[in-house]
Amino acid sequence: MMQIDFTDKSYLVTGGAGTGVGAGICEAISDCGGTLLLNDLDVVKTKIAAEKYPKAHAIVGDISNAKDVGRIFREIKEKYGLVHGLVNNAGIGLHKNAHLVEESEFDNLYKIDVKGVWLMARAFVKQLMEVDQVGHIVNISSVHARETTARYAIYASAKAAVEGLTRGMSIELGEFGVRCNAVAPGYVDSEQSWDAVASWTDKPKAWIEGQKNDYQSLRHMITARDCGNAVVFLLSHMANSITGQTLTVDAGFTNLLYANSFIPKT
Ligand SMILES: NC(=O)c1ccc[n+]([C@@H]2O[C@H](COP(=O)([O-])OP(=O)(O)OC[C@H]3O[C@@H](n4cnc5c(N)ncnc54)[C@H](O)[C@@H]3O)[C@@H](O)[C@H]2O)c1
């Protein structure tokens, strides 16, 4: 029977205490038997999240701060040994027209969504190279990296940068057998997404039904676990010859030229 077995391997998931995509990723890695190194900003939130999984350790720290990133990897090395897989999930959004965005808002988003991803990937690769070991990276992008909409220009550009970093690092790391890929979720059914929808419509349920039925070819909501399963696949031996790629998990959202309602029923 073909299966993914992460027993005896450790996986660092940033923003792992998030109840959205991060939770789906942690759940999928845990179900494959992997040890979770669950990173997030808040001490209590991170500990509570780590307690949900049988083999998990809370790793508190800010991925956008180089000193903190150094400390995170030192702490992991001392307490838990080598990190075999890095999932750069932590990220923030911004819903504002680019010409109205403040410099501080731009800097903050890029610091977490782009610089943080690079800082963590850099430290991850260095600890592998120090001991001549192989591991793999999955960065969480978004459908916004390729197609976007009003008020998402800054977020979209940051996610495009994440995909550029993914492609570039995959080339640099190929000779060491280290693979670097991305997962680009569409609209994921999660608490945070519901809050975001509620900020632009007073009928969030109707908006979500419309999204599902009219703007996706698959008429179900994308779950955080769907994203986690894609991450696990890319981290595993099943993706042995896949690197520098973005796996879109969007239920068919980005392939639709027109909304489903445009097509007459047959
Ligand atoms: N939710 C969606 O529909 C969706 C769609 C596409 C892509 N994404 C991407 O998925 C990822 C997770 O998003 P989510 O919606 O699940 O959000 P979320 O808010 O549930 O999770 C993000 C987590 O990251 C943590 N975090 C933020 N800054 C951090 C930092 N500097 N250091 C460490 N941790 C930090 C937060 O505390 C939070 O727990 C993001 O990269 C996001 O862009 C989400």
The ligand as a Gaussian input file, in Angstrom:
#p B3LYP/6-31G(d) Opt

LIG

0 1
 N       -7.388000      31.863000       4.304000
 C       -7.377000      31.889000       2.975000
 O       -8.418000      31.854000       2.322000
 C       -6.066000      31.945000       2.248000
 C       -6.062000      31.889000       0.853000
 C       -4.860000      31.948000       0.171000
 C       -3.667000      32.021000       0.866000
 N       -3.674000      32.084000       2.228000
 C       -2.365000      32.159000       2.910000
 O       -2.322000      31.131000       3.900000
 C       -1.484000      31.544000       4.973000
 C       -2.249000      31.415000       6.291000
 O       -3.365000      32.291000       6.227000
 P       -4.676000      32.135000       7.108000
 O       -5.771000      32.785000       6.391000
 O       -4.837000      30.717000       7.525000
 O       -4.312000      33.103000       8.302000
 P       -4.297000      32.980000       9.878000
 O       -4.383000      34.379000      10.343000
 O       -5.237000      31.943000      10.391000
 O       -2.849000      32.407000      10.166000
 C       -1.706000      33.144000      10.086000
 C       -0.910000      32.895000      11.357000
 O        0.377000      33.482000      11.161000
 C        0.775000      34.058000      12.373000
 N        1.777000      35.102000      12.119000
 C        1.577000      36.334000      11.586000
 N        2.724000      37.011000      11.532000
 C        3.684000      36.185000      12.037000
 C        5.068000      36.332000      12.264000
 N        5.703000      37.476000      11.966000
 N        5.751000      35.300000      12.798000
 C        5.115000      34.139000      13.122000
 N        3.795000      33.949000      12.927000
 C        3.083000      34.968000      12.402000
 C       -0.500000      34.618000      12.990000
 O       -0.359000      34.825000      14.385000
 C       -1.512000      33.542000      12.622000
 O       -1.651000      32.569000      13.651000
 C       -1.050000      32.991000       4.655000
 O        0.234000      32.966000       4.055000
 C       -2.099000      33.446000       3.661000
 O       -1.630000      34.469000       2.818000
 C       -4.843000      32.053000       2.934000

